[in-house]
Amino acid sequence: MTKRPVFDRLAEGRLSYGSNNTAEAGFDWSDTISADGTMAARVTGLLRNGETEIDGSDNDRAFLAGGFTWAPSDNTTLTLLGHVQQDARTPLIFSPIAGDDFDPAFGSLPADFAYRQSDYNHFETTQESLGWELSHQFGEGFLFNQRVRFAHQTTDYAHLDYSYADAAGLHYYAFRNDEDARTFGIDNNVKWDSQLFGADNSLIAASTINTAAPMSHNSTTAPSIPCPTAIRSLTFPWPIRRCRRATAVFTKKPASTFRTT
């Protein structure tokens, strides 16, 4: 939801600390900024650092949005809007199930297997947008509206995905996806309000253009190259970006002795 400037003073702030070591700070401010009362501004921000129930996970966000409104008369309003947002999240983790995904005869997985993940796993995005909204009331019930927005997003997503299981252990392949996307949209509409045969009528004519620049996309999957370094209890201390497959070994001993290959 886009927060637009208001001509009444607004000032809010918050600090919080919650589950999974999640700390958050945010603010929202808006007010009239000109002596003649025709200009208003708004700034909204959020900073969050946290985790989920998964060990070593991320649930972080940095967000800043700004807006400026100029209303020289009751008939004309122009609002400029922009924002930037960065997210660092943890992808969903697939936990194999004995009997469905691997032969139970191979052994058991640690009880906390579903709550572990590799440092290689990450989902990071950066978003930016800039645009304006223009409204002008003409005579004889005509209202013109225009909305324009340019948006840009980069995505860095990497994940160790489950591949198969055999007597040697669980096998994973390294997947990575980098994207760079740009979009532009413009919407124009004219509304005419009138009375016809004693009834109120509205006629709207609109034109919309949406474009997307060719997306830069780089996706890699390499399931066949073995990792050169051992995995210890499903943690990956080495530079996994140079590793194309990971293997976790079963054990029929208690989970605490989940062994290293």
Summary of the structure (lengths in Angstrom):
residues: 261
radius of gyration: 27.0
end to end distance: 49.4
largest distance: 86.3
contacts: 719
relative contact order: 0.13
helix: 6%
strand: 61%
